[in-house]
Amino acid sequence: MPLPQNQLAVPAPEHPSLQVYTGTGRSWWSSELRHLISSNFLNILWWPVFRLNQRWFTHSVFLKSCKKLPGFHQLWSTIQKGAFAYNTLFLRLSPFRRQPTDLADITTLTLFFGDEFIDGLAEAAGKSLIQQLMKNDPELFCLKKKVEKGRVKLHYPFDVQLLLSEKILSQQNSKYGITYREFYELLQTFLELINHCLAAFPLMKAEQAAEKIADSCNTCFESFLHDVHENCEQYNLPDVPAVLQFHETKTAYMQEKLLELRCVLAGKEEMMQSVQTPGWLNIMRVIQIYDDIQDMVIDEGLQDNLVLSAACHHFPNEWKWFCSHRDALKAVEHRFSLLSLYMPGSMHYCMQLAAERIKTMNWEQQKIMHYLLFKNKYVLYQKEFDGHAKIDTLQKFYNAVKIKMSHLSLAAIKAFAIDTLMHGKETRNKIANEAKFSKAYQLRYDLYLLSETEKASIFDKLTAR
């Protein structure tokens, strides 16, 4: 496959942009200030009130037991922030009272742990055992809805404890430090909680909600089966369009069903037809791209990964470097910026895809997206790796990647240097301190909306000092 010239091909947005970036100047600042003081955006001030109303679940005995699991507190906090944004900025629900959309948050939490469970189980039991179980009766593993005595209930027709050996069930999950039997019991408790919430709704709403939940869970399981049957070994990686298509079914479709669930619970099903809806779904599309960047080494050989696919099919030298350094990368705690240094073409490709998605979002969604991007664990490494000393300035990084990105213009390479170093906390602060206030603000809150020309100009001014 020939190497794309100047700019790698990025699919055109499916929907028109809702927030046209107008560049610097008074018109930009007046627009920014108008958004900042709008009643819709000022609703974020009610975040503490929203959290207070969530005490019914946050302070429950069950959730307190979950908080003992590694990383749970951060996960639940992220889910809550997402719920607050959806409810307040999209559905315009009052933060002063408890909302029925709590069930969507619980479902999201359940999906996350369900995904962790089946991924871990595949590692513990082996793909061959999972494939054998699927041959017998694939429908056995789908979440089903049934109605009994006017109440809706979700259930699985199987029992993991009857399908797997004691040896497998007694193994500990490496991430959470609990056995797979305990993990399964945790998921069963989540399912009981979902059914308890469904019982509180009128029959019609409960049926609609149950269908969305089942669809989301079954989509998650189908993506797992894709990984089980897919051969992601070296030299057999799917190309970028195939990976993006898989992401659409795995992430975007599942997120769409969760958003539909939230709308059903809030009694605002018509909001799914809103012009704002694609932007909310694009948030998850961008997060999936960044997940692939973060999990590239973990995904290799196990599941589709956008960065690996881009390297394998578009940048053979970068793919060769990765194959020869994969073991060393596994031992590096902060490997993300190493990828930008040694695999800049692949990383630039993925970041361009993210940028195109962000440009289709409205103002509030773009600000949320930039907040999430800088929460990503993207840290410039502090130790020498493969003969390179510490990279901590724009000029050093530019000099290191310039020869590897000859298919791009100098302006694009400078923009890539800005994009990369803005993701590291220390380097981001350093750039902000050197730049003027307006430029620092735009780099922090509108990074992917700035043009390559604007970023290159910022680069030149900062490196000329």
C-alpha positions in Angstrom: 0.0 0.0 0.0 1.6 3.4 -1.0 2.4 5.8 1.7 -0.1 8.8 1.7 1.6 12.1 0.8 1.5 15.3 2.9 -1.7 14.5 4.8 -3.0 11.0 5.5 -6.5 10.5 4.3 -9.0 11.1 7.0 -12.7 10.2 6.5 -15.0 13.2 6.1 -17.3 13.9 9.0 -20.7 12.2 8.8 -22.4 15.3 10.1 -21.8 19.1 9.7 -19.8 20.9 12.3 -21.9 22.6 15.1 -19.1 24.9 16.2 -17.1 26.6 13.5 -13.7 27.7 14.7 -13.1 31.3 13.6 -9.5 31.7 14.6 -8.0 34.4 16.9 -9.2 37.9 17.3 -12.1 39.8 18.8 -14.8 37.8 17.1 -13.3 34.6 18.6 -13.0 36.0 22.1 -16.5 37.4 22.0 -17.9 34.1 20.9 -15.9 32.3 23.6 -17.1 34.6 26.4 -20.7 34.4 25.2 -20.5 30.6 25.6 -18.8 30.8 28.9 -21.5 32.9 30.5 -24.4 31.2 28.9 -27.0 29.7 31.2 -26.5 26.3 29.7 -22.7 26.2 30.4 -23.2 27.8 33.9 -25.2 24.7 34.8 -21.9 23.0 35.5 -21.8 24.9 38.8 -24.5 22.5 40.0 -22.1 19.6 39.9 -21.8 19.4 43.8 -25.6 19.3 44.0 -25.8 16.4 41.4 -23.2 14.5 43.5 -25.2 15.0 46.6 -28.3 13.5 45.0 -26.2 10.4 44.1 -25.6 9.4 47.7 -28.4 6.8 47.6 -26.1 4.6 45.5 -22.6 6.1 46.2 -23.0 5.4 49.9 -24.7 2.0 49.5 -23.1 -1.0 51.1 -22.6 -2.6 47.7 -20.8 0.4 46.1 -18.6 0.8 49.2 -17.5 -2.8 48.8 -16.8 -2.1 45.1 -14.6 0.9 46.0 -12.0 -1.6 47.4 -11.3 -2.7 43.9 -8.3 -1.0 42.2 -9.2 2.0 40.1 -12.9 1.8 40.9 -13.2 5.3 42.5 -11.8 6.9 39.4 -14.0 4.8 37.1 -17.2 5.7 39.0 -16.2 9.4 39.1 -15.8 9.4 35.4 -19.2 7.8 34.9 -20.8 10.3 37.2 -19.2 13.2 35.3 -20.5 11.8 32.1 -24.0 11.4 33.5 -24.0 15.0 34.8 -22.9 16.3 31.3 -25.6 14.2 29.5 -28.3 15.1 31.9 -27.5 18.8 32.3 -26.1 19.9 28.9 -28.0 17.5 26.6 -31.3 16.5 28.3 -31.5 19.7 30.4 -32.6 17.8 33.5 -32.7 19.5 36.8 -29.6 18.6 39.0 -31.7 19.4 42.1 -33.5 16.1 42.2 -32.7 12.4 41.7 -33.3 11.3 38.1 -34.4 8.0 36.7 -31.3 8.0 34.5 -29.4 6.4 37.4 -30.1 3.1 35.7 -28.0 4.2 32.7 -25.0 4.9 35.0 -25.4 1.5 36.7 -25.6 -0.2 33.2 -22.4 1.6 32.1 -20.6 0.4 35.2 -21.9 -3.1 34.7 -20.7 -3.1 31.0 -17.3 -2.0 32.1 -16.9 -4.8 34.6 -18.5 -7.3 32.2 -15.9 -6.4 29.6 -13.1 -6.8 32.1 -14.5 -10.1 33.2 -14.7 -11.8 29.8 -11.4 -10.4 28.7 -9.7 -11.8 31.8 -11.5 -15.0 31.5 -10.4 -15.5 27.9 -6.8 -15.1 29.1 -7.3 -17.5 32.0 -9.2 -20.2 30.1 -7.7 -19.7 26.7 -9.4 -18.7 23.4 -9.8 -22.3 22.4 -12.1 -23.1 25.3 -14.2 -20.0 24.7 -14.5 -21.0 21.0 -15.6 -24.5 22.0 -18.3 -23.1 24.3 -19.6 -20.9 21.5 -20.0 -23.9 19.1 -22.5 -25.6 21.3 -25.1 -22.8 21.7 -24.1 -19.2 21.0 -27.5 -17.9 22.0 -27.0 -19.3 25.5 -24.7 -16.3 26.3 -27.1 -13.5 25.2 -28.8 -11.4 27.8 -32.6 -12.1 27.6 -35.6 -10.1 28.6 -38.7 -11.8 30.1 -41.9 -10.5 31.6 -43.5 -12.2 34.6 -46.5 -11.0 36.5 -46.3 -7.5 35.0 -42.6 -7.1 35.8 -39.7 -7.0 33.4 -36.5 -9.0 34.2 -33.2 -9.5 32.5 -31.4 -12.8 32.8 -28.7 -15.0 31.3 -29.7 -18.6 30.4 -26.3 -19.9 31.6 -24.4 -20.3 34.8 -20.6 -19.8 34.5 -20.0 -21.9 37.5 -21.5 -24.9 35.7 -19.6 -24.3 32.5 -16.0 -23.7 33.8 -13.8 -25.9 35.9 -12.9 -25.2 39.5 -9.4 -24.5 38.5 -10.4 -21.6 36.2 -12.9 -20.2 38.7 -10.4 -20.2 41.5 -7.8 -18.2 39.5 -7.4 -14.6 40.5 -8.0 -11.8 38.0 -4.7 -10.0 37.7 -6.2 -6.5 37.6 -8.6 -6.7 40.6 -7.1 -9.4 42.7 -10.4 -11.4 43.1 -11.1 -14.9 41.8 -13.3 -15.3 38.7 -16.0 -16.9 40.9 -16.0 -13.7 43.0 -16.0 -11.6 39.8 -19.0 -13.6 38.5 -20.9 -13.0 41.8 -20.1 -9.3 41.5 -21.7 -9.2 38.0 -24.7 -11.1 39.3 -25.2 -8.5 41.9 -25.1 -5.8 39.3 -27.7 -7.6 37.3 -29.9 -7.9 40.4 -29.6 -4.2 40.9 -30.5 -3.5 37.3 -33.6 -5.7 37.7 -34.5 -3.9 40.9 -34.4 -0.5 39.1 -36.5 -1.9 36.2 -39.2 -3.0 38.7 -39.7 0.6 39.7 -40.8 1.7 36.2 -44.2 1.3 34.5 -44.2 -1.8 32.3 -43.9 -0.1 28.9 -40.9 2.0 30.1 -39.3 -1.0 31.8 -39.6 -3.0 28.6 -38.0 -0.3 26.5 -35.2 0.2 29.0 -34.6 -3.6 29.2 -34.3 -3.9 25.4 -31.7 -1.1 25.3 -29.7 -2.7 28.2 -29.8 -6.1 26.6 -28.7 -4.7 23.2 -25.8 -2.9 24.8 -24.6 -6.0 26.8 -25.0 -8.3 23.8 -23.0 -5.9 21.6 -20.3 -5.9 24.2 -20.2 -9.7 24.1 -20.2 -9.8 20.3 -17.1 -7.6 20.3 -15.5 -10.0 22.7 -16.3 -12.9 20.4 -14.8 -10.9 17.5 -11.5 -10.8 19.5 -11.8 -14.5 20.3 -12.2 -15.5 16.7 -10.0 -12.8 15.1 -6.4 -13.6 14.3 -4.5 -10.5 15.4 -1.1 -12.0 15.1 1.8 -10.3 13.4 1.4 -9.7 9.7 -2.3 -10.6 9.8 -3.7 -7.3 11.2 -6.8 -5.9 9.6 -6.4 -2.6 7.8 -7.5 0.8 9.2 -11.0 0.8 7.6 -11.7 -2.6 9.1 -10.6 -1.5 12.6 -12.7 1.7 12.4 -15.7 -0.4 11.3 -15.1 -2.7 14.3 -14.9 0.4 16.6 -18.2 1.6 15.2 -20.0 -1.6 16.2 -18.1 -2.0 19.5 -18.1 1.5 20.8 -20.3 3.9 18.8 -23.3 1.5 18.6 -23.1 0.5 22.2 -22.8 4.1 23.3 -25.8 5.0 21.1 -27.9 2.4 22.9 -26.8 3.7 26.2 -27.8 7.2 25.1 -31.1 5.9 23.9 -31.5 4.3 27.3 -30.9 7.6 29.1 -33.4 9.3 26.8 -36.1 6.6 27.5 -35.5 6.8 31.2 -35.8 10.6 31.1 -38.9 10.5 28.9 -37.1 12.4 26.2 -36.8 9.9 23.4 -37.2 12.7 20.8 -33.7 14.0 21.8 -32.1 11.2 19.9 -33.1 13.1 16.7 -31.4 16.2 18.0 -28.6 17.8 15.9 -26.5 17.6 19.1 -26.7 13.8 19.3 -23.8 12.9 16.9 -21.4 15.0 18.8 -22.1 13.2 22.0 -21.5 9.9 20.2 -18.3 11.2 18.7 -16.9 11.7 22.2 -16.8 8.0 22.7 -15.3 7.5 19.2 -12.4 9.8 20.2 -12.0 8.1 23.5 -11.7 4.8 21.7 -8.9 6.2 19.6 -7.1 7.3 22.7 -7.8 3.9 24.4 -6.0 2.3 21.4 -3.0 4.6 21.9 -2.9 3.8 25.6 -3.4 0.0 25.2 -1.4 -0.6 22.1 1.1 -2.9 23.7 -1.6 -4.7 25.6 -3.8 -5.2 22.5 -1.0 -6.6 20.3 -1.9 -10.1 19.3 -5.2 -10.0 21.2 -7.6 -7.5 19.6 -7.9 -4.9 16.9 -5.9 -1.7 17.5 -5.9 1.4 15.4 -2.3 2.5 16.0 -1.0 -1.0 15.2 -3.1 -1.2 12.0 -1.9 2.2 10.8 1.8 1.2 11.5 1.4 -2.2 9.8 -0.3 -0.9 6.7 1.0 2.6 6.2 4.3 2.9 8.1 6.5 -0.2 7.7 9.5 1.2 9.4 7.4 2.1 12.5 5.8 -1.4 12.5 9.3 -2.9 12.3 10.5 -0.8 15.2 7.4 -1.8 17.3 8.0 -5.5 16.6 11.6 -5.3 17.8 10.8 -3.2 20.9 7.5 -4.6 22.1 9.1 -6.4 25.1 11.0 -3.3 26.1 7.8 -1.2 25.8 6.0 -3.5 28.2 8.5 -2.7 30.9 8.1 1.1 30.4 5.5 2.7 32.7 4.9 5.8 30.6 5.1 4.6 27.1 2.6 6.9 25.4 5.0 9.6 24.3 7.5 7.0 23.2 5.0 6.1 20.5 5.0 9.7 19.3 8.8 9.8 19.2 9.4 6.5 17.5 6.0 5.9 15.7 5.1 9.5 14.8 3.4 8.7 11.5 1.0 6.3 13.1 0.3 8.5 16.0 -0.3 11.6 13.8 -2.7 9.5 11.7 -4.7 8.6 14.8 -4.7 12.1 16.3 -5.9 13.5 12.9 -8.8 11.1 13.1 -9.6 12.3 16.6 -9.3 15.9 15.5 -11.8 15.4 12.6 -14.4 14.0 15.1 -13.9 16.8 17.6 -14.5 19.4 14.9 -18.1 18.1 14.4 -19.0 18.7 18.0 -20.7 21.8 19.5 -18.9 24.1 21.9 -19.7 22.3 25.2 -18.8 18.9 23.7 -15.5 20.3 22.4 -14.6 21.6 25.9 -15.5 18.3 27.5 -13.4 16.5 24.9 -10.3 18.6 25.5 -10.8 18.0 29.3 -10.8 14.3 28.7 -7.9 14.3 26.4 -5.6 16.0 28.9 -6.8 13.5 31.6 -5.1 10.8 29.4 -1.9 9.4 31.0 0.3 10.9 28.3 3.6 11.6 30.0 6.9 12.5 28.4 9.3 9.9 29.5 12.1 10.8 32.0 14.6 8.1 31.3 16.8 7.3 28.3 15.2 4.8 25.9 16.9 3.3 22.8 19.7 5.8 23.0 17.7 9.0 23.3 18.0 11.4 26.2 15.1 13.0 27.8 12.8 14.9 25.4 11.2 17.9 27.2 11.1 20.8 24.6 9.4 21.4 21.3 12.7 21.8 19.5 14.1 18.5 20.8 11.0 16.7 19.9 10.7 18.3 16.4 14.4 17.4 15.7 13.8 13.8 16.7 10.7 13.2 14.5 11.4 15.4 11.5 13.2 12.8 9.5 10.6 10.1 10.2 7.8 12.3 9.0 9.1 13.4 5.6 5.7 12.6 4.0 4.3 15.7 5.9 4.9 19.4 5.5 7.1 21.1 8.0 4.0 23.0 9.4 2.3 19.6 10.0 5.3 18.3 11.9 5.5 21.4 14.0 1.8 21.1 14.8 2.3 17.5 15.7 5.1 18.5 18.1 2.6 21.0 19.7 -0.1 18.3 19.9 2.2 15.8 21.6 3.9 18.0 24.1 0.5 19.6 25.1 -0.5 16.2 26.3 2.2 16.0 29.0 1.5 17.9 32.2 5.0 19.3 32.7 5.5 20.2 29.0 2.0 21.6 28.7 2.7 24.0 31.7 6.0 25.0 30.2 4.4 25.9 26.8 1.6 27.8 28.6 4.1 29.8 30.6 6.0 30.8 27.5 3.0 31.6 25.3 0.8 34.6 25.5 -2.5 34.2 27.5 -4.7 33.9 24.4 -2.5 31.3 22.7 -2.1 29.3 26.0 -5.9 29.3 26.4 -6.5 28.1 22.9 -3.8 25.4 23.2 -5.4 24.1 26.4 -9.1 24.3 25.4 -9.1 24.3 21.6 -6.0 22.3 20.7 -7.6 20.3 17.9 -9.5 23.2 16.5 -6.4 25.3 15.8 -5.1 24.9 12.2 -1.7 23.5 11.4 -0.7 27.0 10.3 -1.6 28.5 13.7 0.2 25.8 15.6 3.3 26.1 13.4 3.3 29.8 14.0 3.1 29.2 17.8 5.9 26.7 17.5 8.1 29.1 15.6 7.5 31.9 18.2 8.2 29.6 21.1 11.4 28.1 19.7 12.8 31.4 18.5 13.3 32.6 22.0 
